Each structure stands twice: as C-alpha cells, then as structure tokens.
Amino acid sequence: MALSMFLRAPVCTNQAFSKQIMRLATFSATNGSTLTAQTLPSIVPLKKIAVKTDITPKTNSVRSFRTSAVRMSDETPHDHSKLWVIEKGVSALMVPLIPLGLLVPNKLFDSILAILITAHSFWGLEAIAVDYVRASVVGPIIPKIAIALVYLLSIATLGGLFYIISHDVGIGRAVRQLWAVKSNSHNA
C-alpha cells in the first residue's frame, strides 16, 4: 500500500522521474553501459505499469473520513513530521503534568490533562483502527465504523473528564480519593 501511494505521488508521475527510472532500468549490470536503441521500444514505460489513474483503490473511500494531518487526502503533499512532533510533545508534556496535576489539583491542570489525555488516546486509537481495520481486508464499511467509534469514544472521554472537572471534585482529587479508598481498605 505504501508503494502504491508513493507511485501515485506527483513526483512519481512527472516526465523527468520516468526518464530517470527508464535510464536506470535499461542500465546493463554486466558491462556498465545502457542498452541499445533497438531494445528500448520493447520496454514498457514505468508510468504505464506503475501508475494507473483510472483505478481507485478501496482505501481512498476510507481516507476521506479521517482528519489527522497524516491521513488527509492524497491531493496535497503532507509534512508528517509536524504531527509526529506534536504527538511526541503531548507525550512529553504529560510526564510532568500528571504528577503536578495530582500534587496541586485545580481546574486549570485538570482541564489541560483532560485535553492532553484525550488527544493522546485519540491518536493511538486512530492509528490502531487505521492500521488493523483495513478496507482491503474487511471491506469499505467496517473501517468507517471503526474510525467513527474512535471519534465517539474520544468525545465521550473528553466530555466525561470535563464533567468530572466541572460538576465533581476534579481529576486530581478523584485519583486521590481512589488511592485513599484503596489504602483505607488495605489498612483495615
């Protein structure tokens, strides 16, 4: 799948790329020279073999449902490193913020933690759904359902965490209460 997406990329469909690939394909490994002009017409151009624009793979129907920067449509080139940096930055921010939110429980830390935890889990669950629920394996409908479930679960998680923050004791105090219940029952 990655190879087919690479071959459909705009860089692979231009003339200069096709000519370079043809030149490399006709290079003789035995004597280090290119093949003669008589053999060149018998070689089918790479563009006709590798890039078929009239066939749309099943994965394109699923791809339009996703919103992460990594998985948007094929029409524009992507900078995957930006989303990767954001994901790693969120993970790194959670390392000091989780203990800080537990030590100093307040609505600001709880709100930031709720957003970061939900974003972190959304990206992980979406990656699982995209990687393991492929349209080529299970058909075009089930991947859309899996992605929709990831969205619903993330919305429910964020809503539940904000409900705890605004109408209950907050995330930090709730975790403290859970630890207090466990330690009290253990001591008794």
TIVO-2410 file (N, C-alpha, C; in nm, 3 decimals):
# residues 188
REC num residu      c1      c2      c3 atome chaine
REC   1      M   0.082  -0.118   0.000     N      A
REC   1      M   0.000   0.000   0.000    CA      A
REC   1      M   0.087   0.126   0.000     C      A
REC   2      A   0.194   0.124   0.078     N      A
REC   2      A   0.282   0.240   0.082    CA      A
REC   2      A   0.348   0.262  -0.054     C      A
REC   3      L   0.386   0.154  -0.122     N      A
REC   3      L   0.447   0.166  -0.253    CA      A
REC   3      L   0.348   0.224  -0.353     C      A
REC   4      S   0.223   0.178  -0.350     N      A
REC   4      S   0.124   0.230  -0.443    CA      A
REC   4      S   0.096   0.378  -0.417     C      A
REC   5      M   0.095   0.418  -0.289     N      A
REC   5      M   0.075   0.559  -0.259    CA      A
REC   5      M   0.194   0.641  -0.305     C      A
REC   6      F   0.316   0.585  -0.292     N      A
REC   6      F   0.436   0.654  -0.338    CA      A
REC   6      F   0.432   0.671  -0.490     C      A
REC   7      L   0.391   0.568  -0.560     N      A
REC   7      L   0.389   0.575  -0.706    CA      A
REC   7      L   0.281   0.669  -0.758     C      A
REC   8      R   0.176   0.693  -0.678     N      A
REC   8      R   0.071   0.787  -0.719    CA      A
REC   8      R   0.108   0.931  -0.684     C      A
REC   9      A   0.214   0.952  -0.610     N      A
REC   9      A   0.254   1.087  -0.569    CA      A
REC   9      A   0.294   1.168  -0.692     C      A
REC  10      P   0.275   1.301  -0.688     N      A
REC  10      P   0.306   1.384  -0.804    CA      A
REC  10      P   0.451   1.374  -0.851     C      A
REC  11      V   0.544   1.349  -0.760     N      A
REC  11      V   0.684   1.340  -0.800    CA      A
REC  11      V   0.709   1.219  -0.889     C      A
REC  12      C   0.629   1.111  -0.871     N      A
REC  12      C   0.650   0.990  -0.949    CA      A
REC  12      C   0.581   0.996  -1.084     C      A
REC  13      T   0.492   1.090  -1.107     N      A
REC  13      T   0.418   1.093  -1.231    CA      A
REC  13      T   0.474   1.193  -1.332     C      A
REC  14      N   0.581   1.265  -1.297     N      A
REC  14      N   0.634   1.361  -1.393    CA      A
REC  14      N   0.731   1.293  -1.489     C      A
REC  15      Q   0.760   1.361  -1.599     N      A
REC  15      Q   0.841   1.304  -1.706    CA      A
REC  15      Q   0.985   1.282  -1.665     C      A
REC  16      A   1.044   1.374  -1.590     N      A
REC  16      A   1.185   1.361  -1.552    CA      A
REC  16      A   1.207   1.235  -1.468     C      A
REC  17      F   1.116   1.208  -1.376     N      A
REC  17      F   1.128   1.088  -1.293    CA      A
REC  17      F   1.117   0.962  -1.379     C      A
REC  18      S   1.022   0.959  -1.472     N      A
REC  18      S   1.004   0.842  -1.559    CA      A
REC  18      S   1.127   0.819  -1.645     C      A
REC  19      K   1.184   0.927  -1.699     N      A
REC  19      K   1.304   0.913  -1.782    CA      A
REC  19      K   1.422   0.860  -1.700     C      A
REC  20      Q   1.436   0.911  -1.577     N      A
REC  20      Q   1.547   0.865  -1.492    CA      A
REC  20      Q   1.530   0.717  -1.458     C      A
REC  21      I   1.410   0.676  -1.423     N      A
REC  21      I   1.385   0.535  -1.391    CA      A
REC  21      I   1.409   0.448  -1.514     C      A
REC  22      M   1.366   0.493  -1.632     N      A
REC  22      M   1.390   0.417  -1.754    CA      A
REC  22      M   1.540   0.405  -1.781     C      A
REC  23      R   1.614   0.511  -1.759     N      A
REC  23      R   1.757   0.507  -1.780    CA      A
REC  23      R   1.823   0.407  -1.685     C      A
REC  24      L   1.777   0.407  -1.557     N      A
REC  24      L   1.832   0.312  -1.461    CA      A
REC  24      L   1.787   0.170  -1.491     C      A
REC  25      A   1.665   0.154  -1.540     N      A
REC  25      A   1.614   0.020  -1.571    CA      A
REC  25      A   1.685  -0.041  -1.691     C      A
REC  26      T   1.730   0.041  -1.784     N      A
REC  26      T   1.796  -0.011  -1.904    CA      A
REC  26      T   1.947  -0.019  -1.889     C      A
REC  27      F   1.997   0.014  -1.772     N      A
REC  27      F   2.141   0.010  -1.747    CA      A
REC  27      F   2.185  -0.135  -1.737     C      A
REC  28      S   2.284  -0.173  -1.811     N      A
REC  28      S   2.332  -0.311  -1.812    CA      A
REC  28      S   2.431  -0.331  -1.697     C      A
REC  29      A   2.402  -0.429  -1.613     N      A
REC  29      A   2.488  -0.455  -1.497    CA      A
REC  29      A   2.617  -0.525  -1.538     C      A
REC  30      T   2.616  -0.591  -1.652     N      A
REC  30      T   2.734  -0.668  -1.691    CA      A
REC  30      T   2.846  -0.581  -1.745     C      A
REC  31      N   2.814  -0.489  -1.837     N      A
REC  31      N   2.921  -0.411  -1.896    CA      A
REC  31      N   2.917  -0.263  -1.858     C      A
REC  32      G   2.817  -0.220  -1.782     N      A
REC  32      G   2.811  -0.083  -1.736    CA      A
REC  32      G   2.762   0.016  -1.839     C      A
REC  33      S   2.706  -0.029  -1.947     N      A
REC  33      S   2.655   0.063  -2.049    CA      A
REC  33      S   2.504   0.046  -2.061     C      A
REC  34      T   2.441   0.144  -2.123     N      A
REC  34      T   2.297   0.135  -2.142    CA      A
REC  34      T   2.266   0.044  -2.259     C      A
REC  35      L   2.143  -0.003  -2.266     N      A
REC  35      L   2.103  -0.091  -2.374    CA      A
REC  35      L   2.096  -0.014  -2.505     C      A
REC  36      T   2.094  -0.084  -2.613     N      A
REC  36      T   2.093  -0.020  -2.745    CA      A
REC  36      T   1.956   0.035  -2.776     C      A
REC  37      A   1.947   0.116  -2.879     N      A
REC  37      A   1.821   0.180  -2.917    CA      A
REC  37      A   1.719   0.078  -2.968     C      A
REC  38      Q   1.764  -0.037  -3.020     N      A
REC  38      Q   1.670  -0.137  -3.070    CA      A
REC  38      Q   1.590  -0.200  -2.956     C      A
REC  39      T   1.648  -0.213  -2.838     N      A
REC  39      T   1.578  -0.278  -2.727    CA      A
REC  39      T   1.489  -0.182  -2.649     C      A
REC  40      L   1.511  -0.053  -2.659     N      A
REC  40      L   1.433   0.042  -2.582    CA      A
REC  40      L   1.285   0.044  -2.617     C      A
REC  41      P   1.243   0.037  -2.745     N      A
REC  41      P   1.100   0.041  -2.772    CA      A
REC  41      P   1.024  -0.079  -2.715     C      A
REC  42      S   1.091  -0.190  -2.691     N      A
REC  42      S   1.023  -0.307  -2.638    CA      A
REC  42      S   0.997  -0.297  -2.488     C      A
REC  43      I   1.058  -0.200  -2.420     N      A
REC  43      I   1.039  -0.182  -2.277    CA      A
REC  43      I   0.920  -0.090  -2.254     C      A
REC  44      V   0.827  -0.137  -2.173     N      A
REC  44      V   0.707  -0.057  -2.144    CA      A
REC  44      V   0.745   0.053  -2.046     C      A
REC  45      P   0.701   0.177  -2.070     N      A
REC  45      P   0.735   0.285  -1.977    CA      A
REC  45      P   0.682   0.257  -1.836     C      A
REC  46      L   0.758   0.302  -1.737     N      A
REC  46      L   0.723   0.280  -1.597    CA      A
REC  46      L   0.589   0.343  -1.561     C      A
REC  47      K   0.559   0.457  -1.620     N      A
REC  47      K   0.436   0.527  -1.587    CA      A
REC  47      K   0.314   0.443  -1.625     C      A
REC  48      K   0.319   0.369  -1.736     N      A
REC  48      K   0.206   0.286  -1.777    CA      A
REC  48      K   0.189   0.165  -1.687     C      A
REC  49      I   0.298   0.115  -1.631     N      A
REC  49      I   0.290  -0.003  -1.546    CA      A
REC  49      I   0.251   0.035  -1.403     C      A
REC  50      A   0.322   0.129  -1.345     N      A
REC  50      A   0.309   0.155  -1.202    CA      A
REC  50      A   0.195   0.249  -1.165     C      A
REC  51      V   0.164   0.343  -1.251     N      A
REC  51      V   0.065   0.444  -1.215    CA      A
REC  51      V  -0.058   0.426  -1.302     C      A
REC  52      K  -0.164   0.379  -1.243     N      A
REC  52      K  -0.291   0.365  -1.314    CA      A
REC  52      K  -0.389   0.461  -1.249     C      A
REC  53      T  -0.417   0.569  -1.317     N      A
REC  53      T  -0.501   0.673  -1.258    CA      A
REC  53      T  -0.649   0.641  -1.270     C      A
REC  54      D  -0.687   0.548  -1.357     N      A
REC  54      D  -0.829   0.520  -1.374    CA      A
REC  54      D  -0.882   0.424  -1.267     C      A
REC  55      I  -0.795   0.358  -1.191     N      A
REC  55      I  -0.839   0.265  -1.087    CA      A
REC  55      I  -0.824   0.334  -0.952     C      A
REC  56      T  -0.933   0.336  -0.876     N      A
REC  56      T  -0.930   0.396  -0.742    CA      A
REC  56      T  -0.930   0.284  -0.640     C      A
REC  57      P  -0.827   0.276  -0.555     N      A
REC  57      P  -0.825   0.169  -0.455    CA      A
REC  57      P  -0.933   0.189  -0.349     C      A
REC  58      K  -0.966   0.081  -0.281     N      A
REC  58      K  -1.069   0.086  -0.178    CA      A
REC  58      K  -1.031   0.179  -0.063     C      A
REC  59      T  -0.902   0.197  -0.040     N      A
REC  59      T  -0.860   0.278   0.074    CA      A
REC  59      T  -0.893   0.425   0.056     C      A
REC  60      N  -0.912   0.472  -0.068     N      A
REC  60      N  -0.946   0.613  -0.087    CA      A
REC  60      N  -1.082   0.647  -0.028     C      A
REC  61      S  -1.175   0.552  -0.027     N      A
REC  61      S  -1.307   0.579   0.028    CA      A
REC  61      S  -1.301   0.596   0.179     C      A
REC  62      V  -1.209   0.529   0.244     N      A
REC  62      V  -1.196   0.540   0.389    CA      A
REC  62      V  -1.113   0.663   0.425     C      A
REC  63      R  -1.014   0.694   0.345     N      A
REC  63      R  -0.921   0.801   0.376    CA      A
REC  63      R  -0.991   0.936   0.390     C      A
REC  64      S  -1.102   0.959   0.318     N      A
REC  64      S  -1.167   1.088   0.323    CA      A
REC  64      S  -1.234   1.113   0.457     C      A
REC  65      F  -1.255   1.011   0.539     N      A
REC  65      F  -1.324   1.025   0.667    CA      A
REC  65      F  -1.230   1.071   0.777     C      A
REC  66      R  -1.099   1.059   0.758     N      A
REC  66      R  -1.002   1.090   0.862    CA      A
REC  66      R  -0.968   1.238   0.864     C      A
REC  67      T  -0.933   1.288   0.983     N      A
REC  67      T  -0.899   1.430   0.994    CA      A
REC  67      T  -0.757   1.456   1.040     C      A
REC  68      S  -0.684   1.355   1.084     N      A
REC  68      S  -0.546   1.377   1.127    CA      A
REC  68      S  -0.463   1.421   1.008     C      A
REC  69      A  -0.364   1.505   1.032     N      A
REC  69      A  -0.283   1.559   0.923    CA      A
REC  69      A  -0.211   1.449   0.846     C      A
REC  70      V  -0.178   1.340   0.912     N      A
REC  70      V  -0.106   1.233   0.846    CA      A
REC  70      V  -0.195   1.163   0.745     C      A
REC  71      R  -0.324   1.160   0.768     N      A
REC  71      R  -0.411   1.076   0.689    CA      A
REC  71      R  -0.513   1.153   0.605     C      A
REC  72      M  -0.486   1.276   0.569     N      A
REC  72      M  -0.578   1.351   0.485    CA      A
REC  72      M  -0.563   1.306   0.341     C      A
REC  73      S  -0.637   1.366   0.251     N      A
REC  73      S  -0.641   1.320   0.111    CA      A
REC  73      S  -0.504   1.327   0.046     C      A
REC  74      D  -0.492   1.256  -0.068     N      A
REC  74      D  -0.364   1.248  -0.139    CA      A
REC  74      D  -0.337   1.368  -0.229     C      A
REC  75      E  -0.427   1.465  -0.234     N      A
REC  75      E  -0.414   1.572  -0.330    CA      A
REC  75      E  -0.296   1.665  -0.302     C      A
REC  76      T  -0.262   1.687  -0.178     N      A
REC  76      T  -0.151   1.776  -0.146    CA      A
REC  76      T  -0.045   1.697  -0.069     C      A
REC  77      P   0.081   1.734  -0.086     N      A
REC  77      P   0.185   1.665  -0.008    CA      A
REC  77      P   0.173   1.699   0.140     C      A
REC  78      H   0.213   1.608   0.224     N      A
REC  78      H   0.198   1.624   0.368    CA      A
REC  78      H   0.335   1.641   0.433     C      A
REC  79      D   0.332   1.706   0.547     N      A
REC  79      D   0.451   1.713   0.630    CA      A
REC  79      D   0.421   1.630   0.754     C      A
REC  80      H   0.454   1.501   0.748     N      A
REC  80      H   0.422   1.408   0.855    CA      A
REC  80      H   0.500   1.440   0.983     C      A
REC  81      S   0.611   1.507   0.968     N      A
REC  81      S   0.693   1.533   1.085    CA      A
REC  81      S   0.626   1.630   1.181     C      A
REC  82      K   0.541   1.720   1.132     N      A
REC  82      K   0.474   1.815   1.221    CA      A
REC  82      K   0.380   1.743   1.318     C      A
REC  83      L   0.298   1.652   1.267     N      A
REC  83      L   0.209   1.579   1.355    CA      A
REC  83      L   0.288   1.490   1.450     C      A
REC  84      W   0.395   1.429   1.400     N      A
REC  84      W   0.478   1.345   1.486    CA      A
REC  84      W   0.536   1.427   1.600     C      A
REC  85      V   0.583   1.549   1.571     N      A
REC  85      V   0.639   1.636   1.674    CA      A
REC  85      V   0.531   1.674   1.775     C      A
REC  86      I   0.411   1.702   1.726     N      A
REC  86      I   0.301   1.738   1.817    CA      A
REC  86      I   0.267   1.620   1.907     C      A
REC  87      E   0.258   1.499   1.849     N      A
REC  87      E   0.227   1.380   1.930    CA      A
REC  87      E   0.334   1.357   2.037     C      A
REC  88      K   0.459   1.369   1.999     N      A
REC  88      K   0.567   1.348   2.096    CA      A
REC  88      K   0.571   1.460   2.199     C      A
REC  89      G   0.539   1.582   2.157     N      A
REC  89      G   0.532   1.693   2.251    CA      A
REC  89      G   0.422   1.674   2.354     C      A
REC  90      V   0.307   1.624   2.310     N      A
REC  90      V   0.197   1.596   2.403    CA      A
REC  90      V   0.239   1.488   2.502     C      A
REC  91      S   0.304   1.384   2.452     N      A
REC  91      S   0.351   1.278   2.542    CA      A
REC  91      S   0.453   1.331   2.642     C      A
REC  92      A   0.543   1.415   2.596     N      A
REC  92      A   0.644   1.472   2.686    CA      A
REC  92      A   0.582   1.567   2.788     C      A
REC  93      L   0.480   1.642   2.747     N      A
REC  93      L   0.412   1.733   2.840    CA      A
REC  93      L   0.336   1.657   2.948     C      A
REC  94      M   0.287   1.539   2.915     N      A
REC  94      M   0.211   1.462   3.012    CA      A
REC  94      M   0.298   1.410   3.126     C      A
REC  95      V   0.426   1.390   3.100     N      A
REC  95      V   0.515   1.335   3.204    CA      A
REC  95      V   0.522   1.426   3.327     C      A
REC  96      P   0.545   1.556   3.313     N      A
REC  96      P   0.544   1.639   3.434    CA      A
REC  96      P   0.404   1.683   3.478     C      A
REC  97      L   0.310   1.692   3.383     N      A
REC  97      L   0.178   1.744   3.418    CA      A
REC  97      L   0.093   1.646   3.498     C      A
REC  98      I   0.108   1.518   3.477     N      A
REC  98      I   0.029   1.421   3.554    CA      A
REC  98      I   0.065   1.427   3.702     C      A
REC  99      P   0.193   1.419   3.741     N      A
REC  99      P   0.224   1.434   3.884    CA      A
REC  99      P   0.189   1.573   3.938     C      A
REC 100      L   0.209   1.677   3.856     N      A
REC 100      L   0.176   1.811   3.900    CA      A
REC 100      L   0.026   1.827   3.922     C      A
REC 101      G  -0.053   1.768   3.834     N      A
REC 101      G  -0.198   1.771   3.849    CA      A
REC 101      G  -0.246   1.695   3.971     C      A
REC 102      L  -0.172   1.591   4.010     N      A
REC 102      L  -0.208   1.515   4.130    CA      A
REC 102      L  -0.161   1.585   4.257     C      A
REC 103      L  -0.046   1.654   4.249     N      A
REC 103      L   0.005   1.724   4.367    CA      A
REC 103      L  -0.070   1.854   4.395     C      A
REC 104      V  -0.104   1.928   4.289     N      A
REC 104      V  -0.172   2.056   4.302    CA      A
REC 104      V  -0.302   2.049   4.221     C      A
REC 105      P  -0.405   1.984   4.273     N      A
REC 105      P  -0.527   1.969   4.193    CA      A
REC 105      P  -0.604   2.102   4.182     C      A
REC 106      N  -0.625   2.145   4.058     N      A
REC 106      N  -0.710   2.260   4.031    CA      A
REC 106      N  -0.770   2.245   3.891     C      A
REC 107      K  -0.864   2.332   3.856     N      A
REC 107      K  -0.935   2.318   3.729    CA      A
REC 107      K  -0.846   2.340   3.608     C      A
REC 108      L  -0.747   2.426   3.619     N      A
REC 108      L  -0.658   2.451   3.506    CA      A
REC 108      L  -0.578   2.326   3.471     C      A
REC 109      F  -0.510   2.267   3.569     N      A
REC 109      F  -0.431   2.146   3.543    CA      A
REC 109      F  -0.522   2.031   3.500     C      A
REC 110      D  -0.640   2.021   3.562     N      A
REC 110      D  -0.733   1.916   3.524    CA      A
REC 110      D  -0.780   1.932   3.380     C      A
REC 111      S  -0.808   2.054   3.338     N      A
REC 111      S  -0.853   2.078   3.200    CA      A
REC 111      S  -0.743   2.047   3.100     C      A
REC 112      I  -0.622   2.090   3.131     N      A
REC 112      I  -0.509   2.061   3.041    CA      A
REC 112      I  -0.486   1.911   3.033     C      A
REC 113      L  -0.489   1.844   3.148     N      A
REC 113      L  -0.473   1.698   3.148    CA      A
REC 113      L  -0.583   1.629   3.070     C      A
REC 114      A  -0.707   1.675   3.083     N      A
REC 114      A  -0.818   1.613   3.010    CA      A
REC 114      A  -0.797   1.623   2.860     C      A
REC 115      I  -0.755   1.740   2.815     N      A
REC 115      I  -0.732   1.759   2.671    CA      A
REC 115      I  -0.614   1.675   2.623     C      A
REC 116      L  -0.505   1.675   2.698     N      A
REC 116      L  -0.386   1.600   2.656    CA      A
REC 116      L  -0.410   1.449   2.659     C      A
REC 117      I  -0.478   1.401   2.761     N      A
REC 117      I  -0.506   1.257   2.770    CA      A
REC 117      I  -0.598   1.214   2.657     C      A
REC 118      T  -0.699   1.296   2.627     N      A
REC 118      T  -0.791   1.261   2.519    CA      A
REC 118      T  -0.721   1.265   2.383     C      A
REC 119      A  -0.639   1.368   2.358     N      A
REC 119      A  -0.567   1.376   2.231    CA      A
REC 119      A  -0.471   1.258   2.215     C      A
REC 120      H  -0.399   1.227   2.321     N      A
REC 120      H  -0.304   1.115   2.318    CA      A
REC 120      H  -0.374   0.982   2.289     C      A
REC 121      S  -0.484   0.958   2.357     N      A
REC 121      S  -0.557   0.833   2.334    CA      A
REC 121      S  -0.624   0.832   2.197     C      A
REC 122      F  -0.671   0.948   2.149     N      A
REC 122      F  -0.732   0.954   2.016    CA      A
REC 122      F  -0.632   0.916   1.908     C      A
REC 123      W  -0.512   0.975   1.914     N      A
REC 123      W  -0.412   0.944   1.813    CA      A
REC 123      W  -0.373   0.796   1.816     C      A
REC 124      G  -0.362   0.741   1.934     N      A
REC 124      G  -0.327   0.599   1.944    CA      A
REC 124      G  -0.436   0.509   1.892     C      A
REC 125      L  -0.561   0.535   1.931     N      A
REC 125      L  -0.672   0.452   1.885    CA      A
REC 125      L  -0.696   0.468   1.736     C      A
REC 126      E  -0.678   0.589   1.684     N      A
REC 126      E  -0.696   0.609   1.540    CA      A
REC 126      E  -0.589   0.534   1.462     C      A
REC 127      A  -0.466   0.535   1.512     N      A
REC 127      A  -0.359   0.460   1.445    CA      A
REC 127      A  -0.390   0.311   1.446     C      A
REC 128      I  -0.443   0.260   1.556     N      A
REC 128      I  -0.479   0.119   1.564    CA      A
REC 128      I  -0.590   0.087   1.464     C      A
REC 129      A  -0.692   0.173   1.460     N      A
REC 129      A  -0.804   0.148   1.368    CA      A
REC 129      A  -0.759   0.154   1.223     C      A
REC 130      V  -0.675   0.250   1.189     N      A
REC 130      V  -0.629   0.263   1.050    CA      A
REC 130      V  -0.536   0.148   1.013     C      A
REC 131      D  -0.448   0.108   1.104     N      A
REC 131      D  -0.351   0.003   1.072    CA      A
REC 131      D  -0.413  -0.136   1.067     C      A
REC 132      Y  -0.506  -0.166   1.155     N      A
REC 132      Y  -0.555  -0.303   1.167    CA      A
REC 132      Y  -0.693  -0.326   1.109     C      A
REC 133      V  -0.769  -0.222   1.082     N      A
REC 133      V  -0.900  -0.239   1.020    CA      A
REC 133      V  -0.890  -0.180   0.880     C      A
REC 134      R  -0.826  -0.253   0.791     N      A
REC 134      R  -0.800  -0.207   0.655    CA      A
REC 134      R  -0.917  -0.241   0.564     C      A
REC 135      A  -0.943  -0.152   0.471     N      A
REC 135      A  -1.051  -0.174   0.375    CA      A
REC 135      A  -1.020  -0.291   0.283     C      A
REC 136      S  -0.894  -0.316   0.255     N      A
REC 136      S  -0.858  -0.427   0.168    CA      A
REC 136      S  -0.881  -0.562   0.234     C      A
REC 137      V  -0.891  -0.564   0.367     N      A
REC 137      V  -0.912  -0.689   0.440    CA      A
REC 137      V  -1.058  -0.709   0.478     C      A
REC 138      V  -1.121  -0.606   0.533     N      A
REC 138      V  -1.255  -0.622   0.589    CA      A
REC 138      V  -1.363  -0.550   0.510     C      A
REC 139      G  -1.330  -0.487   0.400     N      A
REC 139      G  -1.430  -0.418   0.319    CA      A
REC 139      G  -1.432  -0.269   0.349     C      A
REC 140      P  -1.509  -0.194   0.272     N      A
REC 140      P  -1.506  -0.047   0.285    CA      A
REC 140      P  -1.590   0.009   0.400     C      A
REC 141      I  -1.683  -0.067   0.456     N      A
REC 141      I  -1.775  -0.014   0.557    CA      A
REC 141      I  -1.716  -0.021   0.698     C      A
REC 142      I  -1.658  -0.133   0.735     N      A
REC 142      I  -1.610  -0.155   0.872    CA      A
REC 142      I  -1.501  -0.055   0.912     C      A
REC 143      P  -1.406  -0.017   0.825     N      A
REC 143      P  -1.310   0.085   0.865    CA      A
REC 143      P  -1.375   0.219   0.900     C      A
REC 144      K  -1.480   0.256   0.828     N      A
REC 144      K  -1.550   0.381   0.859    CA      A
REC 144      K  -1.617   0.370   0.996     C      A
REC 145      I  -1.673   0.254   1.026     N      A
REC 145      I  -1.736   0.233   1.156    CA      A
REC 145      I  -1.631   0.239   1.267     C      A
REC 146      A  -1.514   0.179   1.243     N      A
REC 146      A  -1.406   0.180   1.343    CA      A
REC 146      A  -1.359   0.322   1.371     C      A
REC 147      I  -1.341   0.402   1.267     N      A
REC 147      I  -1.298   0.541   1.287    CA      A
REC 147      I  -1.408   0.620   1.358     C      A
REC 148      A  -1.534   0.596   1.322     N      A
REC 148      A  -1.644   0.665   1.389    CA      A
REC 148      A  -1.648   0.628   1.538     C      A
REC 149      L  -1.621   0.502   1.570     N      A
REC 149      L  -1.616   0.461   1.710    CA      A
REC 149      L  -1.502   0.528   1.785     C      A
REC 150      V  -1.390   0.546   1.718     N      A
REC 150      V  -1.277   0.617   1.780    CA      A
REC 150      V  -1.318   0.761   1.813     C      A
REC 151      Y  -1.385   0.826   1.718     N      A
REC 151      Y  -1.433   0.963   1.742    CA      A
REC 151      Y  -1.533   0.965   1.858     C      A
REC 152      L  -1.629   0.874   1.858     N      A
REC 152      L  -1.730   0.871   1.965    CA      A
REC 152      L  -1.666   0.846   2.101     C      A
REC 153      L  -1.572   0.753   2.106     N      A
REC 153      L  -1.504   0.724   2.231    CA      A
REC 153      L  -1.424   0.844   2.281     C      A
REC 154      S  -1.358   0.914   2.189     N      A
REC 154      S  -1.280   1.032   2.227    CA      A
REC 154      S  -1.371   1.145   2.275     C      A
REC 155      I  -1.482   1.166   2.208     N      A
REC 155      I  -1.577   1.270   2.250    CA      A
REC 155      I  -1.635   1.236   2.387     C      A
REC 156      A  -1.671   1.108   2.407     N      A
REC 156      A  -1.725   1.066   2.536    CA      A
REC 156      A  -1.621   1.080   2.647     C      A
REC 157      T  -1.497   1.047   2.616     N      A
REC 157      T  -1.389   1.060   2.715    CA      A
REC 157      T  -1.370   1.205   2.755     C      A
REC 158      L  -1.359   1.293   2.657     N      A
REC 158      L  -1.339   1.434   2.687    CA      A
REC 158      L  -1.460   1.491   2.762     C      A
REC 159      G  -1.579   1.455   2.718     N      A
REC 159      G  -1.700   1.501   2.788    CA      A
REC 159      G  -1.706   1.451   2.931     C      A
REC 160      G  -1.673   1.325   2.953     N      A
REC 160      G  -1.673   1.269   3.088    CA      A
REC 160      G  -1.570   1.334   3.178     C      A
REC 161      L  -1.451   1.358   3.124     N      A
REC 161      L  -1.347   1.424   3.204    CA      A
REC 161      L  -1.385   1.567   3.239     C      A
REC 162      F  -1.443   1.638   3.142     N      A
REC 162      F  -1.487   1.775   3.173    CA      A
REC 162      F  -1.606   1.776   3.269     C      A
REC 163      Y  -1.690   1.674   3.265     N      A
REC 163      Y  -1.799   1.664   3.362    CA      A
REC 163      Y  -1.742   1.645   3.503     C      A
REC 164      I  -1.642   1.559   3.515     N      A
REC 164      I  -1.578   1.539   3.645    CA      A
REC 164      I  -1.513   1.668   3.695     C      A
REC 165      I  -1.452   1.743   3.602     N      A
REC 165      I  -1.387   1.868   3.640    CA      A
REC 165      I  -1.489   1.973   3.685     C      A
REC 166      S  -1.598   1.988   3.610     N      A
REC 166      S  -1.690   2.098   3.639    CA      A
REC 166      S  -1.798   2.064   3.742     C      A
REC 167      H  -1.842   1.939   3.747     N      A
REC 167      H  -1.954   1.904   3.836    CA      A
REC 167      H  -1.915   1.813   3.952     C      A
REC 168      D  -1.790   1.774   3.958     N      A
REC 168      D  -1.746   1.684   4.065    CA      A
REC 168      D  -1.617   1.741   4.124     C      A
REC 169      V  -1.536   1.656   4.182     N      A
REC 169      V  -1.418   1.702   4.254    CA      A
REC 169      V  -1.300   1.734   4.164     C      A
REC 170      G  -1.298   1.690   4.040     N      A
REC 170      G  -1.185   1.712   3.950    CA      A
REC 170      G  -1.103   1.584   3.935     C      A
REC 171      I  -1.018   1.583   3.835     N      A
REC 171      I  -0.942   1.462   3.803    CA      A
REC 171      I  -0.839   1.433   3.913     C      A
REC 172      G  -0.763   1.532   3.953     N      A
REC 172      G  -0.660   1.512   4.055    CA      A
REC 172      G  -0.717   1.465   4.188     C      A
REC 173      R  -0.824   1.530   4.233     N      A
REC 173      R  -0.886   1.490   4.360    CA      A
REC 173      R  -0.955   1.354   4.348     C      A
REC 174      A  -1.010   1.322   4.231     N      A
REC 174      A  -1.074   1.191   4.212    CA      A
REC 174      A  -0.971   1.079   4.222     C      A
REC 175      V  -0.854   1.100   4.164     N      A
REC 175      V  -0.748   0.999   4.175    CA      A
REC 175      V  -0.701   0.987   4.320     C      A
REC 176      R  -0.689   1.100   4.388     N      A
REC 176      R  -0.653   1.096   4.531    CA      A
REC 176      R  -0.756   1.018   4.612     C      A
REC 177      Q  -0.884   1.039   4.583     N      A
REC 177      Q  -0.989   0.967   4.655    CA      A
REC 177      Q  -0.983   0.817   4.627     C      A
REC 178      L  -0.953   0.781   4.502     N      A
REC 178      L  -0.939   0.638   4.469    CA      A
REC 178      L  -0.823   0.576   4.546     C      A
REC 179      W  -0.711   0.647   4.556     N      A
REC 179      W  -0.598   0.596   4.631    CA      A
REC 179      W  -0.630   0.588   4.780     C      A
REC 180      A  -0.705   0.683   4.832     N      A
REC 180      A  -0.742   0.683   4.974    CA      A
REC 180      A  -0.833   0.564   5.006     C      A
REC 181      V  -0.924   0.531   4.918     N      A
REC 181      V  -1.013   0.416   4.939    CA      A
REC 181      V  -0.932   0.288   4.941     C      A
REC 182      K  -0.839   0.275   4.849     N      A
REC 182      K  -0.758   0.155   4.843    CA      A
REC 182      K  -0.670   0.142   4.967     C      A
REC 183      S  -0.609   0.252   5.012     N      A
REC 183      S  -0.521   0.243   5.129    CA      A
REC 183      S  -0.601   0.221   5.257     C      A
REC 184      N  -0.722   0.275   5.270     N      A
REC 184      N  -0.803   0.253   5.388    CA      A
REC 184      N  -0.850   0.109   5.397     C      A
REC 185      S  -0.889   0.051   5.285     N      A
REC 185      S  -0.935  -0.089   5.289    CA      A
REC 185      S  -0.818  -0.184   5.314     C      A
REC 186      H  -0.699  -0.143   5.272     N      A
REC 186      H  -0.582  -0.227   5.294    CA      A
REC 186      H  -0.538  -0.225   5.441     C      A
REC 187      N  -0.554  -0.111   5.507     N      A
REC 187      N  -0.515  -0.097   5.647    CA      A
REC 187      N  -0.615  -0.164   5.742     C      A
REC 188      A  -0.739  -0.175   5.702     N      A
REC 188      A  -0.842  -0.230   5.792    CA      A
REC 188      A  -0.838  -0.378   5.806     C      A
***
